[in-house]
Amino acid sequence: MLAPSRPVLVCVVVGLMLVVLCAGQTVVTPFKYPLFMQCDPRWAKNVMTIDTICEVGCLMSSVSMALNGKNITITGQASNPAVLNTWLQKNGGYDAGSDDLEETVVPNINPSHISWVGFLYNNTSLAPPAIKQLLSQKVIVIANVMQGRHFVLVTGYDSGETTFYVNDPGFNVTSYPYSQIVGYRIFTFI
């Protein structure tokens, strides 16, 4: 009896982009970011304003991954959720009385290297080709998923227009279909 065939995984580096061919789909990862889990014991119990990073720190953790991946330090330290959280607490980075990240404060970490482009609430406001273009330009795209209850750092896309690959700080999930993205946070890190 023959063993079942397995899909062949071929990795090809194209410029600075990682391109993976798998079972007929091409996965493009324009830039590699570290994965920081919000419930990592090193910072899980750190309080943001009201709740802990583990409880509600998905957006902040996603920003932290992007900063670290782009080698943007925070007061001389490599970014991680604990370092970013401390900086945000000291610099008005959370909306008053809540754990909501004040995105417009993030560029103050390093104004010559970070700009807040803005957010789009509706998933149809940013079509898949536009997301792919932003990622190819190494723009930071953070997606709001799970019906608006969770944020993830978008790291790549497939050759179709259906799947986006992510660093998910809260769950062991590596991709979300475009149909499950309900909004965006967009930053440019130089």
NUNU-407144 format. One line per field, with one value per residue (C-alpha): residue number from 1; residue in three letters; x, y, z. Coordinates in nm, 3 decimals. Layout:
BEGIN
seq (NUM:...)
type (ALA:...)
c1 (X:...)
c2 (Y:...)
c3 (Z:...)
END
This chain:
BEGIN
seq (1:2:3:4:5:6:7:8:9:10:11:12:13:14:15:16:17:18:19:20:21:22:23:24:25:26:27:28:29:30:31:32:33:34:35:36:37:38:39:40:41:42:43:44:45:46:47:48:49:50:51:52:53:54:55:56:57:58:59:60:61:62:63:64:65:66:67:68:69:70:71:72:73:74:75:76:77:78:79:80:81:82:83:84:85:86:87:88:89:90:91:92:93:94:95:96:97:98:99:100:101:102:103:104:105:106:107:108:109:110:111:112:113:114:115:116:117:118:119:120:121:122:123:124:125:126:127:128:129:130:131:132:133:134:135:136:137:138:139:140:141:142:143:144:145:146:147:148:149:150:151:152:153:154:155:156:157:158:159:160:161:162:163:164:165:166:167:168:169:170:171:172:173:174:175:176:177:178:179:180:181:182:183:184:185:186:187:188:189:190)
type (MET:LEU:ALA:PRO:SER:ARG:PRO:VAL:LEU:VAL:CYS:VAL:VAL:VAL:GLY:LEU:MET:LEU:VAL:VAL:LEU:CYS:ALA:GLY:GLN:THR:VAL:VAL:THR:PRO:PHE:LYS:TYR:PRO:LEU:PHE:MET:GLN:CYS:ASP:PRO:ARG:TRP:ALA:LYS:ASN:VAL:MET:THR:ILE:ASP:THR:ILE:CYS:GLU:VAL:GLY:CYS:LEU:MET:SER:SER:VAL:SER:MET:ALA:LEU:ASN:GLY:LYS:ASN:ILE:THR:ILE:THR:GLY:GLN:ALA:SER:ASN:PRO:ALA:VAL:LEU:ASN:THR:TRP:LEU:GLN:LYS:ASN:GLY:GLY:TYR:ASP:ALA:GLY:SER:ASP:ASP:LEU:GLU:GLU:THR:VAL:VAL:PRO:ASN:ILE:ASN:PRO:SER:HIS:ILE:SER:TRP:VAL:GLY:PHE:LEU:TYR:ASN:ASN:THR:SER:LEU:ALA:PRO:PRO:ALA:ILE:LYS:GLN:LEU:LEU:SER:GLN:LYS:VAL:ILE:VAL:ILE:ALA:ASN:VAL:MET:GLN:GLY:ARG:HIS:PHE:VAL:LEU:VAL:THR:GLY:TYR:ASP:SER:GLY:GLU:THR:THR:PHE:TYR:VAL:ASN:ASP:PRO:GLY:PHE:ASN:VAL:THR:SER:TYR:PRO:TYR:SER:GLN:ILE:VAL:GLY:TYR:ARG:ILE:PHE:THR:PHE:ILE)
c1 (0.000:0.134:0.167:-0.064:0.105:0.181:0.163:0.505:0.603:0.851:0.994:1.139:1.289:1.189:1.376:1.298:0.965:0.906:0.690:0.557:0.388:0.157:-0.122:-0.183:-0.189:0.098:0.152:0.338:0.494:0.650:0.809:0.877:0.754:0.801:0.496:0.418:0.134:-0.064:-0.091:0.284:0.366:0.633:0.360:0.019:-0.071:0.055:-0.236:-0.299:-0.546:-0.822:-0.762:-0.448:-0.256:-0.373:-0.738:-0.751:-0.404:-0.445:-0.420:-0.131:0.048:0.002:0.155:0.440:0.515:0.524:0.759:0.992:0.992:1.089:1.361:1.200:1.302:1.110:1.334:1.627:1.456:1.335:0.957:0.744:0.400:0.545:0.777:0.511:0.246:0.471:0.548:0.179:0.084:0.338:0.258:-0.124:-0.140:-0.475:-0.810:-0.905:-1.074:-1.036:-0.787:-0.849:-0.524:-0.490:-0.333:-0.241:0.005:0.208:0.406:0.543:0.764:0.977:0.812:1.072:0.999:0.628:0.315:-0.048:-0.225:-0.564:-0.824:-1.099:-1.400:-1.562:-1.397:-1.516:-1.351:-1.016:-1.038:-0.794:-0.576:-0.535:-0.434:-0.183:-0.041:-0.002:0.172:0.402:0.496:0.571:0.290:0.165:-0.185:-0.359:-0.690:-0.994:-1.144:-1.386:-1.677:-1.473:-1.358:-0.994:-0.691:-0.412:-0.103:-0.141:0.182:0.093:-0.164:-0.245:-0.249:-0.626:-0.816:-0.956:-0.696:-0.468:-0.191:-0.143:0.046:-0.241:-0.144:-0.440:-0.503:-0.316:-0.448:-0.229:-0.483:-0.825:-1.046:-1.106:-1.476:-1.395:-1.203:-1.428:-1.181:-0.820:-0.554:-0.288:0.061:0.369:0.697:1.009)
c2 (0.000:0.342:0.613:0.909:1.194:1.507:1.858:1.992:2.311:2.522:2.846:3.103:3.436:3.715:4.031:4.070:3.889:3.530:3.353:3.006:2.784:2.530:2.323:2.565:2.881:3.124:3.279:3.609:3.744:4.084:4.128:3.902:4.011:3.845:3.685:3.817:3.644:3.876:3.603:3.540:3.509:3.780:4.046:3.872:4.018:4.370:4.612:4.846:5.093:4.870:4.520:4.318:4.271:3.909:4.016:4.302:4.370:4.241:4.577:4.697:4.362:4.383:4.732:4.601:4.323:4.578:4.809:4.523:4.387:4.728:4.762:5.073:5.091:5.247:5.454:5.241:4.905:4.653:4.664:4.396:4.426:4.508:4.781:4.937:4.919:5.103:5.372:5.412:5.447:5.726:5.909:5.924:5.618:5.494:5.673:5.817:5.560:5.272:5.028:5.158:5.239:5.601:5.530:5.892:5.876:5.585:5.807:5.998:5.694:5.798:6.072:6.053:5.682:5.633:5.790:5.713:5.674:5.606:5.337:5.210:5.065:4.866:4.560:4.663:5.005:4.840:4.580:4.286:4.436:4.752:4.548:4.354:4.679:4.824:4.508:4.506:4.865:4.742:4.951:4.816:4.672:4.561:4.388:4.389:4.038:3.820:4.059:4.353:4.192:4.116:4.263:4.088:4.200:4.117:3.964:3.825:3.710:3.428:3.447:3.463:3.739:3.537:3.478:3.706:3.563:3.709:3.715:3.662:3.769:3.595:3.269:2.997:3.124:3.201:3.335:3.491:3.509:3.856:3.815:3.807:4.136:4.418:4.706:4.818:5.024:5.151:5.278:5.362:5.268:5.381)
c3 (0.000:-0.092:0.170:0.113:-0.069:0.124:-0.014:-0.102:0.076:-0.118:0.024:-0.210:-0.106:-0.341:-0.247:0.121:0.098:0.198:-0.056:0.031:-0.226:-0.069:-0.221:-0.505:-0.293:-0.257:0.085:0.080:0.400:0.319:0.662:0.960:1.304:1.642:1.802:2.151:2.332:2.558:2.824:2.833:3.206:3.172:3.134:3.150:3.492:3.421:3.458:3.168:3.324:3.459:3.328:3.257:2.935:2.931:2.955:2.703:2.562:2.206:2.025:2.242:2.199:1.821:1.817:2.032:1.780:1.498:1.689:1.776:1.423:1.288:1.556:1.703:2.068:2.355:2.581:2.465:2.525:2.269:2.245:2.407:2.569:2.915:2.787:2.563:2.835:3.082:2.825:2.736:3.104:3.152:2.829:2.803:2.581:2.709:2.687:3.025:3.247:3.002:2.856:2.503:2.327:2.219:1.879:1.816:2.109:1.966:1.722:2.022:2.093:1.795:1.583:1.306:1.251:1.334:1.193:1.268:0.936:1.090:1.111:0.890:1.068:0.793:0.639:0.293:0.332:0.265:-0.013:-0.020:-0.298:-0.087:0.219:0.008:-0.128:0.221:0.344:0.041:0.127:0.482:0.630:0.964:0.932:1.250:1.186:1.411:1.408:1.603:1.542:1.672:1.996:1.909:1.726:1.535:1.343:0.974:0.842:0.500:0.250:0.011:-0.366:-0.362:-0.191:0.091:0.362:0.562:0.779:1.123:1.447:1.690:2.044:2.208:2.029:1.844:1.511:1.211:0.962:0.928:0.619:0.484:0.564:0.938:0.942:1.062:1.090:1.079:1.255:1.016:1.110:0.908:1.078:0.896)
END
